[in-house]
């Protein structure tokens, strides 16, 4: 929780100073709230920008923009752990 995008857009993000922009062949929008359901279809070359105020710096708040490049995928942790477990089991003798 709290990492990445929520499944659906949260209008409270805009109230909290977080906004997103989408740049794709199909649409270009900025200053909007986004969720996973809004961007999962984007393809290679499309980007999503997240602009927010970083309040973690001792020197005071700083506005930051992160750029994410499509394609996006939803990870499957159980599958990832199974692959890692198999790898380490097979390479334990080295």
N, C-alpha and C positions, 0 to 999 in steps of 0.2 A: 504494500500500500504506500502511496505517496511517491512512487518512482514511475516515471513515464507518464503516459496519458491515461486518463480515466476512459472507461468504455464509451461513455457519452459525454458530450460537451457540458461544461459547468459554467453557467452564466456568472457565478460568483468569481471565476477567474478574472473576468473583466473588472469587477468591483475591487479585486485585490491587485490590480495593476499588471496582470498577466494577459498578454494577447498573442495571437498566432496569425501567421500569414501563410497562404497556400499559393505556390507558383507552379502551375501545371499547364499542359496543353489544353485541358478542358476548362480551367478557370484560374483566375487570379483574384484573390481576396486578401484583405489585411484588416487587422484590428478586430478579429473575431475570436470566439471561443471554439475550441475543437476537442474532439474525443477520438478514440481509436476507430470508431465506426465511420467517422468522417474522412479518414485518410488511408484506410487499409487497402483501398483500390488503386492508389497512386502507383505509377510505374517509374522505371528508370529515367532519370533526368528531372523528375518532379522534386520539389523541395517544400519543406515546412519550416518556418522560422518561428521561434518562441522568444518573445521579448518580455523581460521581467526585471524587477529591481532586486539586486543582490544586496542583502543587508548583513552579510557575514563578514564584511571587511572592517577592520579597526578604523580605517580612514573615512568611513561613512558609506552611505548607499551608493551603488553604481548600477546604471542601467546596462543590462547585458542582452545580447541576441545570440541564440544558438540556432544553427542551421542543421536540419536533418535531411538526408538525401534518401529518396525512395529507391528500391522497393523496401517495404516494411513487412515484418512478419511477427507473429505472436509466438514467443518461445514456448516450448513444451519441456518444463524442467524434469519431469519424470523420464522422458525419452533421453534428455541430455545426460542425466545421471546414469542411466543404463548403459549408454555408450561409453562414458568415462569409466564406469565400474569394469566393463569388459576390457577396455584398454589396459587398465592397471592390473587386472587379473592375468592377462596375457603377457605382460611385461614385468612381472614381479621378480623374475629370476635373474634379471640383469643387474 
